[in-house]
Amino acid sequence: MHYKLIACDVFARLAYYCAAFSPHIIDIELLKKGLHNIPTNLNQELSERINHIEPGNYDAILLGYGLCGNSISGIRATHTPVIIPRAHDCITLFLGSAETYGKEARANPGTYWYTPDYIERGGAAGDVVALGASVSGNMDEVYQEYVEKYGKDNADYLMEVMGAWTQHYNRAVYIRTCEATFPDLSAQARETADRRGWNYVEMAGSLLLIRDLLEGRWDAKRFLTVLPGHTVEASNDEGIIGEHGQ
């Protein structure tokens, strides 16, 4: 089988590693991290990439994304099935299951998550950007976007709200993927935690979801198969995402 993977570049190391062991041919296309900060930007970029794929080139198009702030809602499969993990965001994919992430999110909602790929691909000056908190790494860009869309007064208010939101965080978790050896950048995450007065924790990650995505094990509980002519929608239940027809 021949698959096309379109994924956030925070999965670069994991995607190429899993593709190397997949029994299928995998063509990988990475999109710049942070697009989900403005959900319409990510939605538009994904739609364009999917629409540019010629009919018959692939047996399936795989998305290395979760719902990501409703960014993938409205994505349409044209001529080729689109396979998407049932995940709220990228943290689920790093941990290997929605159940693991859900348990952690309920027990410790004030958590910033760190992985090698995310750290090495850039953050704010003097800080390390975390999963689920990447907006802090490009505040100037986000502010300008808000000014253009909503006006300066509304933009100022939104930035103030976001700043207050980040004050509720008190824990930093560094995810180590046990099945593969990647660069150890935990010292940077620990330094950020120490400087902000957060608890620092390390947690075992898993390649399970990404590996199964690339190897074609798409059970309905963990993956959504969007048939040609159908569109992705948020399901607002434990399935996270669903599809509807034309």
DOTOR-916177 format. One record per residue (C-alpha): x, y, z; residue in one letter. Coordinates in steps of 0.001 Angstrom, whole numbers, always signed. Example, Ala and Ser with C-alpha at 12.3 -4.5 7.8 and 13.67 -1.06 7.14 Angstrom:
2
pt u->+12300, v->-4500, w->+7800, nufi->a
pt u->+13670, v->-1060, w->+7140, nufi->s
//
This chain:
246
pt u->+0, v->+0, w->+0, nufi->m
pt u->+1068, v->+3582, w->-637, nufi->h
pt u->+171, v->+6218, w->+1957, nufi->y
pt u->+632, v->+9975, w->+2200, nufi->k
pt u->+1273, v->+11349, w->+5700, nufi->l
pt u->+629, v->+15049, w->+6332, nufi->i
pt u->+1727, v->+15892, w->+9856, nufi->a
pt u->+2845, v->+18665, w->+12161, nufi->c
pt u->+6632, v->+18856, w->+12201, nufi->d
pt u->+6685, v->+18182, w->+15950, nufi->v
pt u->+6295, v->+14541, w->+14848, nufi->f
pt u->+9263, v->+14625, w->+12477, nufi->a
pt u->+11492, v->+12179, w->+14352, nufi->r
pt u->+8637, v->+9872, w->+15330, nufi->l
pt u->+7108, v->+9875, w->+11846, nufi->a
pt u->+10320, v->+9086, w->+9991, nufi->y
pt u->+11276, v->+6462, w->+12563, nufi->y
pt u->+7931, v->+4659, w->+12282, nufi->c
pt u->+7845, v->+5026, w->+8493, nufi->a
pt u->+11204, v->+3261, w->+8285, nufi->a
pt u->+9662, v->+146, w->+9840, nufi->f
pt u->+6263, v->+301, w->+8157, nufi->s
pt u->+5488, v->-2460, w->+5631, nufi->p
pt u->+3908, v->+226, w->+3437, nufi->h
pt u->+5363, v->+3020, w->+1299, nufi->i
pt u->+5003, v->+6268, w->+3221, nufi->i
pt u->+5461, v->+9714, w->+1681, nufi->d
pt u->+5810, v->+12300, w->+4453, nufi->i
pt u->+4923, v->+15988, w->+4273, nufi->e
pt u->+5478, v->+18124, w->+7368, nufi->l
pt u->+3740, v->+21398, w->+8158, nufi->l
pt u->+5210, v->+24069, w->+10414, nufi->k
pt u->+4237, v->+23764, w->+14055, nufi->k
pt u->+2051, v->+26460, w->+15552, nufi->g
pt u->-485, v->+26643, w->+12719, nufi->l
pt u->-3166, v->+25471, w->+15160, nufi->h
pt u->-2739, v->+28669, w->+17175, nufi->n
pt u->-5072, v->+30158, w->+14557, nufi->i
pt u->-7332, v->+27162, w->+13743, nufi->p
pt u->-8472, v->+28588, w->+10405, nufi->t
pt u->-4845, v->+28744, w->+9254, nufi->n
pt u->-4256, v->+25058, w->+9916, nufi->l
pt u->-7609, v->+24119, w->+8410, nufi->n
pt u->-6833, v->+26024, w->+5213, nufi->q
pt u->-3327, v->+24598, w->+4932, nufi->e
pt u->-4490, v->+21016, w->+5387, nufi->l
pt u->-7349, v->+21467, w->+2924, nufi->s
pt u->-4980, v->+22837, w->+295, nufi->e
pt u->-2485, v->+20004, w->+741, nufi->r
pt u->-5212, v->+17364, w->+503, nufi->i
pt u->-6808, v->+18987, w->-2551, nufi->n
pt u->-3459, v->+19123, w->-4366, nufi->h
pt u->-3039, v->+15348, w->-4212, nufi->i
pt u->-3835, v->+13738, w->-7557, nufi->e
pt u->-6467, v->+10974, w->-7668, nufi->p
pt u->-5015, v->+7476, w->-7658, nufi->g
pt u->-1614, v->+8430, w->-6213, nufi->n
pt u->-2287, v->+7005, w->-2759, nufi->y
pt u->-4421, v->+4359, w->-1093, nufi->d
pt u->-5028, v->+6661, w->+1888, nufi->a
pt u->-4065, v->+10081, w->+3238, nufi->i
pt u->-2952, v->+10020, w->+6866, nufi->l
pt u->-3138, v->+13096, w->+9097, nufi->l
pt u->-689, v->+13469, w->+11976, nufi->g
pt u->-3039, v->+15780, w->+13848, nufi->y
pt u->-5741, v->+15665, w->+16469, nufi->g
pt u->-8785, v->+17923, w->+16623, nufi->l
pt u->-6346, v->+20710, w->+17612, nufi->c
pt u->-8772, v->+23398, w->+18745, nufi->g
pt u->-11294, v->+22344, w->+16093, nufi->n
pt u->-8699, v->+22999, w->+13368, nufi->s
pt u->-9582, v->+19875, w->+11375, nufi->i
pt u->-13336, v->+20312, w->+11574, nufi->s
pt u->-14548, v->+20808, w->+8008, nufi->g
pt u->-11653, v->+18954, w->+6362, nufi->i
pt u->-13072, v->+17050, w->+3391, nufi->r
pt u->-11891, v->+13832, w->+1816, nufi->a
pt u->-12098, v->+14300, w->-1932, nufi->t
pt u->-11116, v->+11193, w->-3907, nufi->h
pt u->-9001, v->+9347, w->-1314, nufi->t
pt u->-9889, v->+8168, w->+2224, nufi->p
pt u->-8417, v->+10312, w->+5004, nufi->v
pt u->-7354, v->+8610, w->+8245, nufi->i
pt u->-7165, v->+10666, w->+11452, nufi->i
pt u->-6321, v->+9623, w->+15033, nufi->p
pt u->-9135, v->+10250, w->+17484, nufi->r
pt u->-7201, v->+12755, w->+19573, nufi->a
pt u->-7831, v->+16183, w->+21020, nufi->h
pt u->-4287, v->+17314, w->+20235, nufi->d
pt u->-718, v->+16162, w->+19662, nufi->c
pt u->-128, v->+15194, w->+23299, nufi->i
pt u->-2378, v->+12166, w->+22813, nufi->t
pt u->-196, v->+10993, w->+19932, nufi->l
pt u->+2986, v->+11359, w->+21983, nufi->f
pt u->+1488, v->+9441, w->+24921, nufi->l
pt u->+45, v->+6725, w->+22692, nufi->g
pt u->-3610, v->+6824, w->+23704, nufi->s
pt u->-6490, v->+9179, w->+24391, nufi->a
pt u->-7178, v->+7314, w->+27629, nufi->e
pt u->-3709, v->+8044, w->+29017, nufi->t
pt u->-3911, v->+11705, w->+28127, nufi->y
pt u->-7467, v->+12019, w->+29443, nufi->g
pt u->-6461, v->+10540, w->+32785, nufi->k
pt u->-3516, v->+12906, w->+33096, nufi->e
pt u->-5526, v->+15944, w->+32004, nufi->a
pt u->-8182, v->+15277, w->+34638, nufi->r
pt u->-5682, v->+14650, w->+37416, nufi->a
pt u->-3249, v->+17449, w->+36498, nufi->n
pt u->-4944, v->+20054, w->+34271, nufi->p
pt u->-2212, v->+22675, w->+34836, nufi->g
pt u->+474, v->+20860, w->+32853, nufi->t
pt u->+2873, v->+22006, w->+30149, nufi->y
pt u->+4120, v->+19096, w->+28024, nufi->w
pt u->+7603, v->+18908, w->+26480, nufi->y
pt u->+9135, v->+16608, w->+23858, nufi->t
pt u->+12507, v->+16700, w->+22039, nufi->p
pt u->+10974, v->+17587, w->+18656, nufi->d
pt u->+8970, v->+20449, w->+20083, nufi->y
pt u->+11868, v->+21892, w->+22048, nufi->i
pt u->+14422, v->+21697, w->+19252, nufi->e
pt u->+12078, v->+23354, w->+16743, nufi->r
pt u->+12088, v->+26622, w->+18581, nufi->g
pt u->+10449, v->+28646, w->+21301, nufi->g
pt u->+10373, v->+32117, w->+22734, nufi->a
pt u->+13635, v->+33835, w->+23593, nufi->a
pt u->+14856, v->+32619, w->+26959, nufi->g
pt u->+12151, v->+29996, w->+27247, nufi->d
pt u->+11180, v->+26588, w->+25908, nufi->v
pt u->+7845, v->+26239, w->+24174, nufi->v
pt u->+5622, v->+23417, w->+25377, nufi->a
pt u->+2971, v->+21286, w->+23740, nufi->l
pt u->-421, v->+22817, w->+24306, nufi->g
pt u->+1212, v->+26151, w->+25074, nufi->a
pt u->+2911, v->+27020, w->+21814, nufi->s
pt u->+1067, v->+30306, w->+21588, nufi->v
pt u->+3587, v->+31699, w->+24068, nufi->s
pt u->+6322, v->+31166, w->+21518, nufi->g
pt u->+4987, v->+33575, w->+18910, nufi->n
pt u->+2932, v->+36110, w->+20847, nufi->m
pt u->+3840, v->+38948, w->+18484, nufi->d
pt u->+2522, v->+37039, w->+15473, nufi->e
pt u->-656, v->+36042, w->+17296, nufi->v
pt u->-1216, v->+39626, w->+18468, nufi->y
pt u->-874, v->+41020, w->+14937, nufi->q
pt u->-3267, v->+38387, w->+13656, nufi->e
pt u->-5821, v->+39347, w->+16301, nufi->y
pt u->-5424, v->+43063, w->+15544, nufi->v
pt u->-6119, v->+42440, w->+11864, nufi->e
pt u->-9139, v->+40248, w->+12572, nufi->k
pt u->-10706, v->+41827, w->+15650, nufi->y
pt u->-9212, v->+45312, w->+16101, nufi->g
pt u->-6661, v->+46570, w->+18616, nufi->k
pt u->-8954, v->+46804, w->+21686, nufi->d
pt u->-10239, v->+43255, w->+21251, nufi->n
pt u->-6728, v->+42005, w->+20523, nufi->a
pt u->-5434, v->+43582, w->+23751, nufi->d
pt u->-8222, v->+41917, w->+25714, nufi->y
pt u->-7598, v->+38486, w->+24176, nufi->l
pt u->-3877, v->+38658, w->+24906, nufi->m
pt u->-4625, v->+39655, w->+28510, nufi->e
pt u->-6948, v->+36662, w->+28893, nufi->v
pt u->-4334, v->+34307, w->+27469, nufi->m
pt u->-1736, v->+35679, w->+29857, nufi->g
pt u->-3998, v->+35035, w->+32832, nufi->a
pt u->-4708, v->+31539, w->+31532, nufi->w
pt u->-1048, v->+30547, w->+31573, nufi->t
pt u->-728, v->+31509, w->+35237, nufi->q
pt u->-2770, v->+28462, w->+36225, nufi->h
pt u->-27, v->+26045, w->+35139, nufi->y
pt u->+2080, v->+24393, w->+37822, nufi->n
pt u->+3644, v->+21263, w->+36313, nufi->r
pt u->+6066, v->+20472, w->+33491, nufi->a
pt u->+6116, v->+16975, w->+31998, nufi->v
pt u->+8923, v->+15803, w->+29731, nufi->y
pt u->+7803, v->+12886, w->+27531, nufi->i
pt u->+10420, v->+10222, w->+26812, nufi->r
pt u->+9605, v->+7811, w->+23990, nufi->t
pt u->+10709, v->+4421, w->+25307, nufi->c
pt u->+10734, v->+2500, w->+22005, nufi->e
pt u->+13332, v->+4750, w->+20370, nufi->a
pt u->+16328, v->+6834, w->+21400, nufi->t
pt u->+15939, v->+10518, w->+20618, nufi->f
pt u->+18032, v->+13496, w->+21761, nufi->p
pt u->+17734, v->+14149, w->+25489, nufi->d
pt u->+16593, v->+17752, w->+25901, nufi->l
pt u->+15092, v->+17265, w->+29347, nufi->s
pt u->+17529, v->+19733, w->+30924, nufi->a
pt u->+15869, v->+22564, w->+29005, nufi->q
pt u->+12409, v->+21564, w->+30178, nufi->a
pt u->+13656, v->+21184, w->+33754, nufi->r
pt u->+15285, v->+24628, w->+33662, nufi->e
pt u->+12020, v->+26206, w->+32510, nufi->t
pt u->+10129, v->+24404, w->+35283, nufi->a
pt u->+12605, v->+25534, w->+37927, nufi->d
pt u->+12502, v->+29123, w->+36733, nufi->r
pt u->+8697, v->+29214, w->+36788, nufi->r
pt u->+8388, v->+27355, w->+40082, nufi->g
pt u->+6633, v->+24325, w->+38573, nufi->w
pt u->+6901, v->+20676, w->+39521, nufi->n
pt u->+9015, v->+18721, w->+37036, nufi->y
pt u->+7964, v->+15199, w->+36000, nufi->v
pt u->+9139, v->+12743, w->+33341, nufi->e
pt u->+6683, v->+10377, w->+31697, nufi->m
pt u->+6981, v->+7484, w->+29282, nufi->a
pt u->+5636, v->+8206, w->+25821, nufi->g
pt u->+4571, v->+5661, w->+23225, nufi->s
pt u->+4845, v->+5225, w->+19466, nufi->l
pt u->+1673, v->+3126, w->+19416, nufi->l
pt u->-731, v->+5576, w->+17749, nufi->l
pt u->+1741, v->+6905, w->+15190, nufi->i
pt u->+3054, v->+3426, w->+14415, nufi->r
pt u->-440, v->+2003, w->+13939, nufi->d
pt u->-1416, v->+5012, w->+11810, nufi->l
pt u->+1511, v->+4367, w->+9464, nufi->l
pt u->+1105, v->+596, w->+9445, nufi->e
pt u->-2600, v->+613, w->+8595, nufi->g
pt u->-4111, v->-657, w->+11858, nufi->r
pt u->-7070, v->+1722, w->+11879, nufi->w
pt u->-9630, v->+364, w->+14318, nufi->d
pt u->-12698, v->+2578, w->+14637, nufi->a
pt u->-12133, v->+3215, w->+18348, nufi->k
pt u->-8788, v->+4970, w->+17816, nufi->r
pt u->-8998, v->+6216, w->+14224, nufi->f
pt u->-11567, v->+7941, w->+12044, nufi->l
pt u->-11752, v->+6897, w->+8398, nufi->t
pt u->-13207, v->+9750, w->+6347, nufi->v
pt u->-14604, v->+8389, w->+3090, nufi->l
pt u->-14382, v->+10346, w->-176, nufi->p
pt u->-17044, v->+13029, w->-274, nufi->g
pt u->-17347, v->+13103, w->+3521, nufi->h
pt u->-16296, v->+15876, w->+5908, nufi->t
pt u->-14721, v->+15852, w->+9384, nufi->v
pt u->-16676, v->+17277, w->+12301, nufi->e
pt u->-16165, v->+17483, w->+16052, nufi->a
pt u->-18352, v->+14806, w->+17658, nufi->s
pt u->-18387, v->+16313, w->+21181, nufi->n
pt u->-18246, v->+12834, w->+22720, nufi->d
pt u->-15571, v->+10287, w->+23615, nufi->e
pt u->-14971, v->+9634, w->+19916, nufi->g
pt u->-13738, v->+13248, w->+19604, nufi->i
pt u->-14248, v->+13450, w->+15829, nufi->i
pt u->-16774, v->+12095, w->+13339, nufi->g
pt u->-17762, v->+12529, w->+9703, nufi->e
pt u->-20819, v->+13430, w->+7702, nufi->h
pt u->-21677, v->+12896, w->+4051, nufi->g
pt u->-22300, v->+15336, w->+1232, nufi->q
//
